[in-house]
Amino acid sequence: MANHKSALKRIRSNEAKRVLNRYQAKSTRTAVKKLRATTDASEAQELLKKVSSMLDRLAKKNIIHKNKAANNKSSLAKYVNKLAA
């Protein structure tokens, strides 16, 4: 257990950040799954914009690695392009 007032505060703030990070990561994973399940090309185009933005935000905050975000965006873009063709 923490002995200092500042350490107690750090524990509280870390927990709050952890909950928010988990929420954002889970929301993004759900959006990715929704996009992969989509068969309508125009709807997929719109979802791709939102999902790409979400992935970029997670990478910017170091919740996920930037290369993972890039790989996900690339594979999703391929999927959407295949739908449009």
C-alpha positions as CSV (number, residue, x, y, z in Angstrom):
1,M,0.0,0.0,0.0
2,A,1.2,3.5,-0.8
3,N,2.6,5.6,2.1
4,H,2.5,9.0,0.6
5,K,-0.4,11.3,-0.2
6,S,0.9,11.8,-3.8
7,A,1.2,8.0,-4.3
8,L,-2.4,7.6,-3.2
9,K,-3.5,10.2,-5.7
10,R,-1.4,8.6,-8.4
11,I,-3.2,5.3,-7.8
12,R,-6.6,7.0,-8.1
13,S,-5.6,8.8,-11.3
14,N,-4.1,5.7,-12.8
15,E,-7.3,3.7,-12.2
16,A,-9.4,6.5,-13.8
17,K,-7.1,6.6,-16.9
18,R,-7.1,2.8,-17.1
19,V,-10.9,2.7,-17.2
20,L,-11.1,5.4,-19.9
21,N,-8.4,3.7,-22.0
22,R,-10.2,0.3,-21.8
23,Y,-13.5,1.9,-22.8
24,Q,-11.9,3.7,-25.8
25,A,-10.1,0.5,-26.9
26,K,-13.1,-1.7,-26.5
27,S,-15.3,0.9,-28.4
28,T,-12.8,0.9,-31.3
29,R,-12.6,-2.9,-31.4
30,T,-16.4,-3.1,-31.6
31,A,-16.4,-0.5,-34.4
32,V,-13.8,-2.5,-36.3
33,K,-15.9,-5.7,-36.0
34,K,-19.0,-3.7,-37.2
35,L,-17.1,-2.5,-40.2
36,R,-15.9,-6.0,-41.1
37,A,-19.4,-7.3,-40.8
38,T,-20.7,-4.6,-43.2
39,T,-21.5,-5.6,-46.8
40,D,-22.9,-2.3,-48.0
41,A,-20.1,-0.3,-49.7
42,S,-21.4,3.2,-49.0
43,E,-22.0,2.4,-45.3
44,A,-18.5,0.9,-45.1
45,Q,-16.9,4.1,-46.5
46,E,-18.5,6.1,-43.8
47,L,-17.6,3.7,-41.1
48,L,-14.0,3.5,-42.4
49,K,-13.6,7.3,-41.7
50,K,-14.8,7.0,-38.2
51,V,-12.8,3.8,-37.4
52,S,-9.6,5.3,-38.9
53,S,-10.0,8.3,-36.7
54,M,-10.6,6.2,-33.6
55,L,-7.5,4.1,-34.4
56,D,-5.4,7.2,-34.9
57,R,-6.6,8.6,-31.6
58,L,-5.7,5.4,-29.7
59,A,-2.2,5.4,-31.3
60,K,-1.6,9.0,-30.5
61,K,-2.4,8.3,-26.8
62,N,-0.2,5.1,-26.9
63,I,-3.1,2.9,-26.0
64,I,-2.2,0.8,-29.0
65,H,1.0,0.8,-31.0
66,K,1.1,3.1,-34.0
67,N,2.1,0.2,-36.3
68,K,-0.9,-1.8,-35.1
69,A,-3.2,1.2,-35.9
70,A,-1.6,1.5,-39.4
71,N,-2.0,-2.3,-40.0
72,N,-5.6,-2.2,-39.0
73,K,-6.3,0.8,-41.1
74,S,-4.6,-0.7,-44.1
75,S,-6.5,-4.0,-43.9
76,L,-9.8,-2.2,-43.4
77,A,-9.2,0.0,-46.4
78,K,-8.4,-3.1,-48.5
79,Y,-11.7,-4.6,-47.3
80,V,-13.7,-1.5,-48.1
81,N,-12.1,-1.1,-51.5
82,K,-12.9,-4.8,-52.3
83,L,-16.5,-4.1,-51.4
84,A,-16.6,-1.1,-53.7
85,A,-15.2,-3.0,-56.7
